[in-house]
Amino acid sequence: MNLENETDIGKAAESPGLPPLRFSELLEKKVILQDWGEYEDFFRFSSNVGKIDEGSVLVKVGNGFELIQGFPKIKRAIMLAPALKNHFKDIYSVAVEEKMNGYNVRVIEHKGELVAFTRSGHVCPYSSERSGHLLEHDFFKDYPEYVVYGEMVGPDNPYVPKDIYGVDSLEFFVFDIRSREGIALPLHERRELASDYGFTQVELLGEFELGEAADRIREIITELGKKEHEGVIIKDPSMILQPLKYTTSQTNCADLRHGFRFYNESGKDYLFARVVREGFQSVEWNESEEEIKDRCLRLGESIIRPMRESILRVQEGERIRDDVRIRVKDESTIDRFRMYLERLGLDVIFSPLERIGDEYVVNIRKMNKSTTDKTLGIIEGQLWS
């Protein structure tokens, strides 16, 4: 459907509470963008508009529209103890759930099918198909007003493939259930409801009095780091206060390894922030000289080795790339996902599909032109400006 007349625009503007003229301006400026193909019922916000978060989605429902709020931004604790004391000062205890290393999606039911939105508000065909097989559809029939938030984790992951969680292919770990307006269910109520429908959930690692929370979380982070897991989300059990996140040194370094492998695509802020986290964590944990040396070596290797490998690849005439794979039941999802990635501006090469049981597996090569070209230019004598 297209918003081509004043009546349609007026209806669409009601749900987000925007004046029709303002809504029209946002359409013209491409702040509000219609999805393509079979997903034309969805309009995403490409940036914040007042209290409407970037990534929020306007959904055509019957003769009207409903707004699905974007992902709430979770702030990060850098110095853990003072951050907890300051942020959660009005509550008695905090709950700690694992922060898993994958990619976030929100799932709703629309016209009898499950639809998965990425953080930016795009409908991802692959995530939608997998959600349809991984989540119990009865939940969405019983609670059509709710949105399920989760982390897609596992090796068959086109964005953040990981083999560290014991997942064979791809799993959906629920970490939140919210109303379409963005109001979260209390943590224990959410966990009970998700359990009733057989949803896999992120692990609840404990609930601690505020005074002991920093020490207990440090113990948890140390153990998670040994397994190269990402970190934790620290929550007000009532979900009134916004959560905080805190990550392991190992995941900071894993991010840096990936970022410096594609150094010309990675934002400087992205890279610099992870180095800063290491410095503050080292100080707060009052590390010994040996522990500091270990951290420095870990950090340095995560920067130099991946860059060196990328430079050597280009010297040998290769293009720098990221190899991932997906696994689908419906063959048509492969073509839809290829079109989706190409529309996002990615240079991708799909392998011939392989039939395994009742599923299809496809390897995807994501080419990184910017880093390849920059590296080749430097090798040939280009100066750094």
C-alpha positions in Angstrom: 0.0 0.0 0.0 1.1 3.6 -0.6 0.3 6.7 1.4 -0.9 8.7 -1.6 -3.7 10.9 -0.3 -4.6 13.0 2.7 -7.0 10.4 4.2 -4.3 7.7 4.2 -1.7 10.1 5.6 -4.1 11.3 8.3 -4.8 7.7 9.4 -1.1 6.8 9.5 -0.2 10.0 11.5 -2.7 9.2 14.3 -0.9 6.3 15.9 2.5 8.1 16.4 0.6 11.2 17.3 2.0 13.4 14.6 0.2 16.2 12.7 -0.6 15.0 9.2 1.5 17.8 7.7 4.5 16.9 9.8 4.0 13.2 8.8 4.0 14.2 5.1 7.3 16.1 5.6 8.9 13.1 7.3 7.9 11.0 4.3 9.3 13.5 1.9 12.6 13.7 3.8 12.8 9.9 4.0 12.8 9.9 7.8 9.8 7.6 7.5 10.5 4.9 4.9 8.2 2.2 3.5 9.5 -1.3 3.4 9.6 -3.0 0.0 8.0 -6.0 -1.7 5.8 -8.2 0.4 6.5 -6.0 3.5 4.9 -2.8 2.2 2.5 -2.7 5.2 5.5 -1.5 7.3 6.9 2.0 7.6 10.1 2.5 9.6 11.5 5.5 11.3 15.1 6.0 10.2 15.9 8.5 13.0 14.4 9.7 16.3 11.3 11.8 16.0 10.3 13.3 19.3 9.6 10.4 21.6 9.5 8.0 18.7 12.8 6.0 18.6 14.8 5.3 15.5 13.8 1.8 14.3 10.2 2.2 15.4 7.8 0.7 12.9 4.3 1.8 11.8 2.2 -1.2 10.8 -0.9 -1.2 8.6 -3.6 -3.0 10.5 -7.1 -3.2 9.0 -8.2 0.4 8.2 -5.7 2.0 10.6 -2.1 1.8 11.8 -0.3 0.8 14.9 3.1 2.0 16.1 5.7 -0.5 17.4 8.4 1.2 19.4 12.0 0.7 18.5 14.6 -1.0 20.8 15.0 0.9 24.0 18.6 2.1 24.1 20.4 0.3 27.0 23.1 2.5 28.6 26.5 1.0 29.5 28.1 0.8 33.0 31.8 1.6 32.6 32.8 1.9 36.3 30.4 -0.8 37.6 30.0 -0.1 41.3 29.3 3.6 41.1 27.1 3.2 38.1 24.9 0.6 39.9 24.8 2.8 43.0 23.8 5.9 41.0 21.4 4.3 38.5 19.5 1.9 40.8 19.7 3.9 44.0 15.9 3.8 44.6 15.5 0.0 44.6 16.5 -2.8 46.9 17.9 -5.4 44.4 18.8 -6.0 40.8 18.4 -9.0 38.5 21.2 -10.1 36.2 20.6 -11.8 32.9 23.2 -12.9 30.4 23.8 -10.6 27.4 24.3 -12.9 24.5 26.3 -12.3 21.4 24.1 -12.3 18.4 21.7 -9.8 16.8 18.4 -8.4 18.2 15.0 -8.7 16.6 11.5 -7.8 17.6 8.8 -10.3 16.5 5.0 -9.7 16.0 2.3 -11.6 14.1 0.9 -10.0 11.0 -1.6 -11.6 8.8 -1.0 -15.0 10.2 2.8 -14.9 9.8 5.5 -14.0 12.3 7.5 -10.9 11.2 10.9 -10.0 12.7 12.2 -6.4 12.7 15.9 -5.6 13.0 17.1 -2.8 15.3 16.9 -0.3 12.4 13.3 -1.3 11.7 13.8 -3.4 8.6 11.9 -6.6 8.1 14.6 -9.3 7.8 13.2 -12.2 5.6 15.7 -14.7 7.2 14.9 -13.7 10.7 11.2 -13.8 10.0 11.4 -17.4 8.6 13.5 -18.6 11.5 11.3 -17.0 14.1 8.3 -18.7 12.6 10.0 -22.1 13.3 11.5 -21.2 16.7 8.6 -19.4 18.4 5.2 -20.8 19.5 2.6 -19.1 17.3 -0.2 -19.5 19.9 1.5 -16.9 22.1 0.9 -14.2 19.4 -2.7 -15.3 19.0 -3.3 -15.2 22.8 -1.4 -11.9 23.3 -1.6 -9.9 20.0 -0.8 -6.7 21.9 2.7 -8.0 22.9 6.0 -7.8 21.0 8.7 -10.5 21.7 12.3 -9.2 21.9 15.1 -11.7 21.5 18.7 -12.4 20.5 19.3 -14.6 17.4 22.3 -16.7 18.3 24.3 -19.5 16.7 26.6 -20.4 13.8 23.9 -20.1 11.1 23.8 -16.3 11.7 24.4 -13.9 8.8 25.4 -11.0 11.1 27.2 -12.3 14.2 28.0 -16.1 13.8 29.1 -17.7 17.1 29.9 -21.2 18.0 30.3 -20.5 21.7 26.8 -21.2 23.0 26.3 -24.9 22.1 23.7 -24.0 19.5 23.7 -26.2 16.4 22.2 -23.8 14.0 20.3 -20.7 15.2 18.3 -20.2 18.4 16.0 -17.4 19.5 16.7 -16.3 23.1 13.9 -14.2 24.5 15.1 -11.3 26.7 12.0 -9.0 26.8 8.3 -8.9 26.2 6.8 -5.5 25.7 3.5 -3.9 24.7 3.5 -2.3 21.2 3.8 1.0 23.1 7.1 -0.2 24.5 6.0 -0.9 28.1 8.0 -3.9 29.5 6.6 -6.8 31.5 8.2 -7.2 34.9 11.1 -9.6 34.7 9.7 -12.5 36.6 6.3 -12.2 35.0 8.0 -12.2 31.6 10.1 -15.2 32.4 7.0 -17.2 33.6 4.9 -16.2 30.6 7.7 -17.1 28.1 8.2 -20.4 29.9 4.5 -21.2 29.6 4.9 -21.1 25.8 8.1 -23.0 25.7 10.3 -20.0 24.6 14.0 -20.3 25.1 15.2 -17.4 27.3 18.5 -15.8 28.2 19.8 -17.2 31.5 18.9 -15.5 34.7 22.2 -15.4 36.6 21.0 -14.1 39.9 19.2 -11.4 41.8 21.3 -9.5 44.3 21.0 -6.8 46.9 22.3 -3.5 45.6 25.2 -3.4 48.1 26.6 -6.7 47.0 25.7 -6.5 43.3 29.0 -5.1 41.9 31.1 -7.8 43.5 28.7 -10.6 42.5 28.5 -9.3 38.9 32.3 -9.1 38.7 32.4 -12.8 39.6 29.9 -13.6 36.9 31.8 -11.5 34.3 35.0 -13.3 35.1 33.4 -16.7 34.5 31.6 -15.5 31.4 34.9 -14.1 30.0 36.6 -17.5 30.4 33.9 -18.9 28.0 34.3 -15.8 25.7 30.7 -14.9 26.3 29.6 -11.3 26.0 28.4 -10.0 29.4 25.3 -9.2 31.4 22.2 -7.0 31.4 21.4 -5.6 34.9 17.7 -5.0 35.4 15.2 -3.5 37.9 13.0 -6.6 38.4 9.9 -4.4 38.0 11.4 -3.1 34.7 10.5 0.5 35.6 14.1 1.7 35.6 16.0 1.2 32.4 18.5 -1.7 32.4 22.3 -1.3 32.2 24.8 -3.5 30.3 28.3 -4.6 31.2 30.6 -6.7 29.1 33.6 -8.9 29.5 37.1 -7.9 28.4 37.1 -10.9 26.0 34.1 -9.6 24.1 35.6 -6.1 23.9 38.6 -7.7 22.3 36.5 -9.9 20.0 34.8 -6.8 18.7 38.1 -5.1 18.1 39.4 -8.2 16.2 36.5 -8.0 13.9 36.6 -4.2 13.7 40.3 -3.9 12.8 40.0 -6.7 10.3 37.7 -4.3 8.4 39.3 -1.2 9.7 38.1 1.2 7.0 34.5 0.2 7.5 34.5 0.3 11.3 33.7 3.6 12.9 36.4 5.2 15.0 34.0 5.7 17.9 33.1 2.0 17.8 36.8 1.0 18.2 37.9 3.7 20.6 35.0 3.0 23.0 36.1 -0.6 23.5 39.7 0.4 24.3 38.3 2.9 26.9 36.2 0.2 28.6 39.4 -1.9 29.0 41.2 0.9 30.8 38.3 1.6 33.3 37.7 -2.1 34.0 41.4 -2.6 34.7 41.4 0.2 37.3 38.1 -0.8 39.0 39.3 -4.4 39.3 42.5 -3.2 40.9 44.5 -5.6 38.7 48.0 -6.8 39.6 50.9 -6.1 37.3 50.6 -9.6 35.8 46.9 -9.1 35.1 47.5 -5.7 33.5 50.2 -7.3 31.3 47.7 -10.0 30.3 45.1 -7.4 29.4 47.5 -5.4 27.4 48.6 -8.4 25.4 45.0 -9.5 24.8 44.1 -5.9 23.7 47.2 -5.5 21.5 46.7 -8.8 19.7 43.0 -8.0 19.0 44.2 -4.9 17.1 47.4 -5.8 15.3 46.8 -9.5 14.3 43.6 -9.0 12.3 44.9 -5.9 10.6 48.1 -7.7 9.6 46.0 -10.7 8.3 43.9 -8.3 6.2 47.0 -6.5 4.7 48.6 -9.9 3.9 45.4 -11.0 2.1 45.3 -7.9 -0.1 49.1 -8.3 -0.8 48.3 -11.8 -2.1 45.6 -10.4 -4.4 42.6 -11.4 -2.3 39.6 -9.2 -1.5 38.8 -8.9 2.2 35.5 -10.7 3.0 33.3 -12.0 5.8 32.0 -15.6 5.3 28.7 -16.5 7.0 26.0 -19.0 6.3 22.2 -19.4 6.7 19.9 -22.3 7.0 16.3 -22.2 5.8 13.3 -24.4 5.2 11.7 -22.4 2.4 14.0 -22.1 -0.6 12.3 -18.8 -1.6 13.7 -17.2 1.6 17.2 -17.4 0.1 16.3 -15.1 -2.9 14.4 -12.7 -0.6 17.3 -12.5 1.8 19.8 -11.8 -1.1 17.6 -9.0 -2.3 17.3 -7.6 1.2 21.1 -7.5 1.7 21.6 -6.0 -1.8 19.1 -3.3 -1.0 21.0 -2.5 2.2 24.0 -1.9 -0.1 26.1 -5.0 0.7 28.2 -6.7 -1.9 27.3 -10.4 -1.4 28.0 -13.7 -3.2 25.8 -16.6 -2.5 27.0 -20.2 -2.9 24.9 -22.8 -4.6 22.4 -24.1 -2.0 23.0 -27.5 -0.3 20.0 -29.7 0.8 20.5 -31.1 4.3 17.5 -33.0 5.5 14.5 -30.8 5.2 16.5 -27.6 5.1 18.7 -25.7 2.7 22.2 -24.3 3.7 23.8 -21.5 1.8 27.2 -19.9 2.4 27.4 -16.1 1.9 30.5 -14.1 1.2 30.2 -10.5 2.2 32.8 -8.5 0.4 34.4 -5.5 2.1 35.3 -3.1 -0.7 36.3 -0.1 1.4 39.0 -1.8 3.4 40.2 -3.8 0.4 40.6 -0.6 -1.7 42.2 1.4 1.1 44.7 -1.3 1.9 45.6 -1.8 -1.7 46.1 1.9 -2.1 48.5 2.1 0.9 50.4 -0.9 -0.4 50.9 0.9 -3.7 52.1 4.0 -2.0 49.0 6.0 -1.2 49.5 8.4 1.7 47.3 8.5 4.8 45.3 11.8 4.9 
